[in-house]
Amino acid sequence: MPLDDFTIRPGKPEDAEFLLPLINRAGEDIPERIWAQMAGPGESSWEVGRARILSEDSGISYRHSWIAEAEGRPAGCLITRALPDPSPPLDPDLPPLFVPLQELENEAPGTGYVYVLSTLREMRGRGIGTRLLGFAERYRGPRGMSLIVADNNTGAKALYERCGYREAARRHMVKDGWDSPGSEWILMLKP
Ligand SMILES: CC(C)(COP(=O)(O)OP(=O)(O)OC[C@H]1O[C@@H](n2cnc3c(N)ncnc32)[C@H](O)[C@@H]1OP(=O)(O)O)[C@@H](O)C(=O)NCCC(=O)NCCS
């Protein structure tokens, strides 16, 4: 079904509930695992995630998010930012799970980085992801665009290839207790 009524608007605090599961899904369920580790006594992982979305300065703050609205309601989201150039040195205290991801980001200094791209399940396949990706390209850095996808996320990888992204590097996933059917992270670039 084509989308007749489509807009992309900045995220708002009221979008936190909508953003939570979408950010978690786009992050291959790693966010929920990290939130659980950060949770204090009696606090749930989702409460931590919600607080991070509501905070002004976390990487997943609503302030960095863009909401795709279709048919009058939120249907997808995007978080994008420019990667630093030059890349920062690897933090020796970075949890092992994040090391391959950070190494791949460091291979794309100065690019516009698609950090989160996610569409509600019932709204997928109608062009929302493609439009959000096109919107992200407004943030194109001096060295083009970048993103990281899990090798088992073949659907998303196909979408990125259709939009002009090409595989540039791979790193083995570090599972460190996190469960995933994937085995490698893939850095994809678009000039
Ligand atoms: C990837 C994602 C954002 C695409 O959003 P979308 O709104 O469905 O995107 P579009 O409608 O523009 O494009 C659909 C294309 O996505 C690809 N695709 C994504 N997931 C797919 C799946 N599970 N099965 C088949 N194709 C899939 C196909 O290439 C499809 O093309 P088609 O419609 O011609 O078959 C969405 O599937 C999603 O939210 N997935 C879960 C979160 C995620 O994996 N995010 C990316 C992390 S790197």
The ligand as an SDF file (V2000), in Angstrom:
LIG
                    3D

 48 50  0  0  0  0  0  0  0  0999 V2000
   15.4840   -2.3630    7.9400 C   0  0  0  0  0  0  0  0  0  0  0  0
   14.1580   -1.5910    8.0970 C   0  0  0  0  0  0  0  0  0  0  0  0
   14.4360   -0.2990    8.8480 C   0  0  0  0  0  0  0  0  0  0  0  0
   13.5960   -1.2910    6.7330 C   0  0  0  0  0  0  0  0  0  0  0  0
   12.4700   -0.4530    6.9020 O   0  0  0  0  0  0  0  0  0  0  0  0
   11.2490   -0.4310    5.8730 P   0  0  0  0  0  0  0  0  0  0  0  0
   10.3990    0.7240    6.2430 O   0  0  0  0  0  0  0  0  0  0  0  0
   10.6050   -1.7560    5.7830 O   0  0  0  0  0  0  0  0  0  0  0  0
   12.0540   -0.1260    4.5180 O   0  0  0  0  0  0  0  0  0  0  0  0
   11.4970    0.0490    3.0500 P   0  0  0  0  0  0  0  0  0  0  0  0
   10.0330   -0.2480    2.9900 O   0  0  0  0  0  0  0  0  0  0  0  0
   11.9770    1.3530    2.5400 O   0  0  0  0  0  0  0  0  0  0  0  0
   12.3170   -1.0320    2.2740 O   0  0  0  0  0  0  0  0  0  0  0  0
   11.9650   -2.4000    2.4400 C   0  0  0  0  0  0  0  0  0  0  0  0
   13.1720   -3.1930    2.0360 C   0  0  0  0  0  0  0  0  0  0  0  0
   13.8770   -3.5530    3.1830 O   0  0  0  0  0  0  0  0  0  0  0  0
   14.5080   -4.8020    2.9800 C   0  0  0  0  0  0  0  0  0  0  0  0
   14.1380   -5.6280    4.1170 N   0  0  0  0  0  0  0  0  0  0  0  0
   14.3550   -5.2400    5.3870 C   0  0  0  0  0  0  0  0  0  0  0  0
   14.0120   -6.2070    6.2280 N   0  0  0  0  0  0  0  0  0  0  0  0
   13.5460   -7.2140    5.5160 C   0  0  0  0  0  0  0  0  0  0  0  0
   13.0530   -8.5020    5.8370 C   0  0  0  0  0  0  0  0  0  0  0  0
   12.9650   -8.9530    7.0940 N   0  0  0  0  0  0  0  0  0  0  0  0
   12.6490   -9.2980    4.8360 N   0  0  0  0  0  0  0  0  0  0  0  0
   12.7330   -8.8740    3.5640 C   0  0  0  0  0  0  0  0  0  0  0  0
   13.2040   -7.6700    3.2160 N   0  0  0  0  0  0  0  0  0  0  0  0
   13.6090   -6.8460    4.1650 C   0  0  0  0  0  0  0  0  0  0  0  0
   14.1110   -5.2790    1.6280 C   0  0  0  0  0  0  0  0  0  0  0  0
   15.1600   -4.9240    0.7270 O   0  0  0  0  0  0  0  0  0  0  0  0
   12.8540   -4.4780    1.3380 C   0  0  0  0  0  0  0  0  0  0  0  0
   12.7330   -4.2310   -0.0020 O   0  0  0  0  0  0  0  0  0  0  0  0
   11.3380   -4.6260   -0.7540 P   0  0  0  0  0  0  0  0  0  0  0  0
   10.2370   -3.9030   -0.0360 O   0  0  0  0  0  0  0  0  0  0  0  0
   11.5780   -4.1680   -2.1420 O   0  0  0  0  0  0  0  0  0  0  0  0
   11.2420   -6.1120   -0.5950 O   0  0  0  0  0  0  0  0  0  0  0  0
   13.0960   -2.4490    8.8670 C   0  0  0  0  0  0  0  0  0  0  0  0
   13.0480   -3.7300    8.2890 O   0  0  0  0  0  0  0  0  0  0  0  0
   13.3780   -2.5780   10.3530 C   0  0  0  0  0  0  0  0  0  0  0  0
   12.9750   -1.7450   11.1500 O   0  0  0  0  0  0  0  0  0  0  0  0
   14.0650   -3.6730   10.7590 N   0  0  0  0  0  0  0  0  0  0  0  0
   14.3730   -3.8830   12.1850 C   0  0  0  0  0  0  0  0  0  0  0  0
   15.4250   -2.9080   12.6570 C   0  0  0  0  0  0  0  0  0  0  0  0
   16.6950   -3.0380   11.8410 C   0  0  0  0  0  0  0  0  0  0  0  0
   17.1470   -4.1330   11.5290 O   0  0  0  0  0  0  0  0  0  0  0  0
   17.2890   -1.8770   11.5120 N   0  0  0  0  0  0  0  0  0  0  0  0
   18.5280   -1.8170   10.7700 C   0  0  0  0  0  0  0  0  0  0  0  0
   19.6750   -2.0480   11.6650 C   0  0  0  0  0  0  0  0  0  0  0  0
   21.2370   -1.8890   10.7750 S   0  0  0  0  0  0  0  0  0  0  0  0
  1  2  1  0
  2  3  1  0
  2  4  1  0
  2 36  1  0
  4  5  1  0
  5  6  1  0
  6  7  2  0
  6  8  1  0
  6  9  1  0
  9 10  1  0
 10 11  2  0
 10 12  1  0
 10 13  1  0
 13 14  1  0
 14 15  1  0
 15 16  1  0
 15 30  1  0
 16 17  1  0
 17 18  1  0
 17 28  1  0
 18 19  1  0
 18 27  1  0
 19 20  2  0
 20 21  1  0
 21 22  1  0
 21 27  2  0
 22 23  1  0
 22 24  2  0
 24 25  1  0
 25 26  2  0
 26 27  1  0
 28 29  1  0
 28 30  1  0
 30 31  1  0
 31 32  1  0
 32 33  2  0
 32 34  1  0
 32 35  1  0
 36 37  1  0
 36 38  1  0
 38 39  2  0
 38 40  1  0
 40 41  1  0
 41 42  1  0
 42 43  1  0
 43 44  2  0
 43 45  1  0
 45 46  1  0
 46 47  1  0
 47 48  1  0
M  END
$$$$
